Amino acid sequence: MRLIQFKHADGVRVAVADDADSVSVIDVEGGVYALALMAIQHNISLADLVQQRLSDITLSYQDLIDNKLLLPPITHPDDAHCLVTGTGLTHLGSADTRDGMHSKLHADPANLTDSMRMFKLGLENGKPGQGKEGAQPEWFYKGDGSSVVSPEQPLPMPSFAQDGGEEPELVGMYIIDPNGTPVRVGFAIGNEFSDHITEKENYLWLAHSKLRACSFGPELYIGELPSHLQGTSKIVRDGTTIWEKPFLTGEDNMSHSLENLEFHHFKYQIFRKPGDLHIHFFGTSTLSFADNVQTQEGDVFEIEIKEFGRALRNPLKRDQSTEFFSIKGL
C-alpha cells in the first residue's frame, strides 16, 4: 500500500495511490501523522486503519501533480518536532563513489582513510543479526521539518553553497509513541541533496555540506520492504536528460542492516521524545557529481523506484537571500 498527502481547501488530505491514474481519498483530518497516531493508539496496523477509513472519493493523480498540490507523504504539524537525519557509507558501492576508496579495502589498516575505516567496519559488522548491536555508521543531521521540500517544488541551493547535487536514497519515517518507543510508519524514496564540492574539499565539512534542503516522496510505502530495490536517478535540463544512472538500495545492496542503522539512531534518548517525527535517509552509492556533472539552476532531479510509485521530481533553484550578517548582543 502507498499513501500520498496533498493540499486541499480543507487542509491536508490523504489518499491511497496504488492506482497509477487515480487516488482514493481517506477520511481523516490531520494527515498521515494523525492517521499513524490513531493506529498507534488503537494498536492496529496502518494498512488496516486505512482500509477502514477509505472513502468513495477518487481524484486524478496527474491533476494533483500538475497543480503542484503534492506534499511530503508525512509531515508534523510543528516543524521543530520533525528531525531530518541520515547515515552515509552504508551501501556496497558507496566507498567506491567516495573518492574511489573501494580498491583500498585490503591496504595496510594504518594507511586507510577515516572514511575507508568506517566503510570497512560496516562490511565486517554492519549486519550482526536480529537483536544484536553492530558497527556504528556515519551519521549526520540535515535539519528540522522546515528543511523538507514538497515533491515538484524547487530545492533551494544557498548562495554560499558551492554545489547542489542529488543523492537518491531510501528514507525511513518514524513516530515516537507515548512510551518513547520508535514506530516505523513506512518508507519513501528521497533526494538527500548535498554540497559535494564543500565535502570534497575537507571531509570535516561533511556536517556543513548536509545542512541543506531535501525532499522525499511523493508516496509513502507501507509494509515489508523488499531486500533488493533498483531505481533510476536522472537530471533533466531544458527538457533533455543530461545524466541518468541506475542505483541499488535495500538490504541486499547495503553494508548495514536497516535494524542496525535504526538502532544507532534511536539509541540516543534525545531521539525518543513522544510525538516527534523522524525522517531518516539511509545513504546511496550513486551521484552525478562522481561523474563530473555540474548542476545548474533549473535542472530537474528525477528519482524513481517502481515499487514506490510515481517519481520524485524537484527543480534546482539558486537562493540568493543569504547575506553576511552580524550577531547582536544584549
C-alpha positions in Angstrom: 0.0 0.0 0.0 1.2 3.5 -0.8 -0.2 6.8 0.5 0.2 10.4 -0.6 -0.6 13.8 1.1 -1.8 16.8 -0.8 -3.1 20.3 -0.2 -6.9 20.9 -0.2 -9.1 23.8 0.7 -10.0 21.9 3.9 -6.3 21.4 4.8 -4.0 18.4 4.4 -5.7 15.4 2.8 -4.5 11.8 2.5 -5.2 9.3 -0.3 -4.2 5.8 -1.4 -2.1 5.9 -4.6 -1.9 2.3 -5.6 -3.6 3.1 -8.9 -1.4 4.9 -11.4 -4.1 7.2 -12.7 -6.3 8.0 -9.7 -6.1 8.2 -5.9 -8.7 7.2 -3.3 -9.2 9.7 -0.5 -9.0 8.6 3.1 -11.4 10.0 5.7 -9.1 11.6 8.2 -8.1 15.1 9.4 -4.5 16.0 10.2 -2.8 14.0 7.5 -0.7 10.8 7.7 0.8 11.9 11.0 -2.7 11.9 12.7 -3.6 8.7 11.0 -0.4 7.0 12.3 -1.1 8.3 15.8 -4.6 6.8 15.6 -3.2 3.4 14.6 -0.7 3.5 17.5 -3.5 4.5 19.9 -5.8 1.7 18.8 -3.0 -0.9 18.3 -3.9 -1.5 14.7 -1.8 -1.6 11.6 -1.7 1.5 9.5 -2.8 -0.5 6.4 -5.9 -1.9 8.3 -6.8 1.6 9.5 -6.6 3.0 6.0 -9.0 0.3 4.7 -11.4 1.2 7.5 -11.4 4.9 6.6 -11.3 4.6 2.8 -13.9 6.8 1.2 -15.6 6.6 -2.2 -14.0 9.8 -3.4 -11.3 9.5 -6.1 -9.2 12.2 -7.7 -6.9 12.4 -10.7 -3.3 11.8 -9.5 -1.9 13.7 -12.5 -4.1 16.8 -11.7 -2.6 16.9 -8.2 0.9 16.7 -9.7 0.2 19.3 -12.4 -1.3 21.7 -10.0 1.7 21.2 -7.6 -0.6 20.2 -4.7 1.5 17.3 -3.5 3.0 17.4 0.0 5.7 15.2 1.5 3.9 11.9 2.4 4.2 12.7 6.1 4.6 15.9 8.0 4.5 17.1 11.6 2.2 20.0 12.5 5.2 21.6 14.2 8.4 21.7 12.2 10.5 21.8 15.4 9.3 18.3 16.3 10.4 16.8 13.0 14.1 15.8 12.8 15.8 15.0 9.5 18.9 12.9 9.7 20.9 10.4 7.7 23.6 7.8 7.5 26.4 7.5 5.0 28.8 4.8 3.7 26.1 2.3 4.1 25.8 0.9 0.6 28.2 -1.6 -1.1 29.2 0.9 -3.8 29.4 4.0 -1.6 33.1 3.8 -0.8 33.9 3.5 -4.5 31.8 6.6 -5.1 33.5 8.5 -2.3 37.0 9.1 -3.8 37.5 5.6 -5.3 38.2 4.1 -1.9 36.8 0.7 -2.5 40.0 -0.5 -4.2 41.9 0.2 -0.9 40.0 -2.2 1.2 42.9 -4.6 1.6 45.5 -2.0 2.2 47.5 -1.7 5.4 44.9 -0.6 8.0 47.3 2.1 9.2 47.0 3.7 5.7 43.2 3.6 5.4 41.4 6.9 5.5 38.8 7.6 8.2 36.0 7.1 5.6 37.5 3.8 4.4 37.8 2.5 8.0 34.2 3.5 8.6 33.1 1.6 5.5 35.2 -1.4 6.4 33.6 -1.5 9.9 30.2 -1.7 8.2 31.3 -4.5 5.9 32.6 -6.5 8.9 29.8 -5.9 11.4 27.0 -3.8 9.9 24.7 -6.8 9.8 25.2 -8.5 13.2 21.9 -10.4 13.2 18.5 -9.6 14.6 18.5 -8.2 18.1 22.3 -7.6 18.1 24.3 -4.4 18.1 26.6 -3.9 15.1 29.0 -1.3 13.9 28.1 2.4 14.2 27.5 4.1 10.8 28.5 7.6 9.7 25.6 9.8 10.9 24.6 13.4 10.1 21.9 16.0 10.8 20.1 17.8 8.0 17.6 20.0 9.7 14.1 20.1 11.1 10.8 19.9 9.2 11.3 23.2 7.6 14.2 21.7 5.5 11.8 19.3 3.7 10.6 20.4 0.3 7.5 19.0 -1.3 7.6 16.9 -4.5 7.6 19.0 -7.6 8.8 22.1 -5.7 12.2 23.7 -6.1 15.2 22.6 -4.0 17.0 25.8 -2.8 20.7 25.9 -3.2 22.0 28.6 -0.7 24.1 31.5 -2.1 27.1 30.3 0.0 26.9 26.7 -1.4 29.5 25.5 -3.9 27.3 22.7 -5.3 23.8 21.4 -5.3 23.7 17.8 -6.2 21.2 15.0 -5.8 21.5 11.9 -3.6 18.9 9.2 -4.4 18.2 7.4 -1.2 15.8 5.2 0.7 14.1 7.1 3.5 12.5 5.8 6.7 9.8 7.6 8.6 9.2 7.1 12.3 6.9 8.4 15.1 7.8 8.1 18.7 4.9 6.6 20.6 3.7 7.8 24.1 6.0 5.3 25.8 9.1 6.6 24.0 9.3 3.7 21.5 10.1 4.4 17.8 7.4 3.2 15.5 8.2 2.7 11.8 5.5 4.3 9.7 6.9 3.4 6.3 9.5 4.2 3.6 9.8 6.5 0.6 12.4 7.5 -2.0 14.2 10.7 -1.3 16.7 13.2 -2.6 19.0 14.0 0.2 20.6 16.9 -1.7 24.1 17.9 -0.6 27.1 20.2 -1.4 29.6 17.7 -2.7 32.3 20.3 -3.5 32.4 21.5 0.1 32.5 17.9 1.3 35.3 17.0 -1.1 37.5 20.0 0.0 37.6 18.6 3.6 35.6 15.7 4.9 35.4 17.5 8.3 33.0 19.9 6.4 30.6 17.0 5.8 28.3 18.4 8.5 28.2 21.7 6.7 27.5 20.1 3.3 24.5 18.2 4.7 22.7 21.3 6.2 20.6 21.7 3.1 17.0 21.2 2.0 15.8 17.7 1.0 12.8 16.1 -0.5 11.1 12.7 -0.2 8.0 11.0 -1.6 5.7 11.6 -3.3 4.4 8.2 -2.0 4.8 6.5 1.4 5.4 2.8 1.1 3.6 0.8 3.9 4.6 -2.8 4.5 7.6 -5.1 4.4 10.4 -3.6 2.3 11.9 -5.6 -0.5 15.5 -6.5 0.2 16.5 -5.6 -3.3 15.4 -2.4 -4.9 16.6 -0.9 -8.2 15.8 2.7 -9.2 16.9 5.3 -11.7 18.3 8.8 -10.9 18.5 11.4 -13.7 18.9 15.1 -14.3 16.8 16.8 -16.9 18.0 20.2 -18.4 15.7 22.2 -20.7 13.7 19.1 -21.4 16.7 16.9 -22.2 18.2 14.2 -19.9 21.8 15.1 -19.4 22.7 12.4 -16.9 21.0 9.1 -16.0 22.1 6.2 -13.9 20.6 3.2 -12.2 21.1 2.8 -8.4 20.6 -0.1 -6.0 19.3 0.0 -2.4 17.6 -2.3 0.0 19.4 -4.6 2.5 20.9 -6.9 -0.2 22.8 -3.9 -1.5 23.8 -2.4 1.8 26.7 -3.0 4.2 24.4 -2.4 7.2 21.0 -3.8 8.1 18.2 -1.4 8.5 17.8 -2.6 12.0 21.4 -1.7 12.8 21.0 1.7 11.3 17.8 2.3 13.2 19.3 1.2 16.5 22.3 3.5 16.2 20.0 6.5 15.6 17.4 5.8 18.2 19.8 4.6 20.9 20.1 8.3 21.9 17.3 9.2 24.3 17.0 12.7 22.9 15.6 11.0 19.7 12.9 9.2 21.6 10.7 12.0 22.7 7.0 11.1 22.4 5.2 12.6 19.4 8.4 13.5 17.5 8.6 12.6 13.8 11.9 11.4 12.4 12.8 11.4 8.7 16.0 9.3 8.2 18.0 8.9 5.0 19.8 5.6 4.6 22.5 6.5 2.1 23.4 6.0 -1.5 26.2 4.9 -3.8 25.2 6.8 -7.0 25.9 10.5 -7.5 26.0 12.6 -10.7 28.8 14.6 -9.0 31.0 11.4 -9.2 30.6 11.6 -13.0 31.8 15.2 -13.0 28.3 16.6 -13.6 27.9 20.3 -12.6 24.3 21.1 -11.9 22.7 24.3 -12.9 19.7 26.3 -11.8 16.6 25.0 -13.5 17.9 21.4 -13.7 15.2 18.9 -12.6 16.2 15.9 -10.4 14.1 12.9 -11.0 14.4 9.8 -8.9 12.3 6.7 -9.3 11.9 3.2 -7.9 8.9 1.3 -9.4 7.8 -0.2 -6.1 7.4 3.3 -4.7 5.1 4.6 -7.4 5.5 8.0 -9.1 8.9 9.6 -9.4 10.2 12.2 -7.0 10.8 15.4 -9.0 12.4 18.7 -7.9 13.9 21.5 -9.9 17.1 23.2 -8.6 16.9 26.9 -7.6 19.7 29.2 -6.5 18.7 31.0 -3.4 20.3 34.5 -3.2 18.7 35.5 0.1 21.6 34.6 2.4 23.9 37.5 3.1 26.6 38.1 5.7 25.1 39.3 9.0 26.4 40.3 12.4 25.1 38.9 15.7 23.6 41.4 18.1 24.4 41.4 21.7 22.0 42.3 24.6 
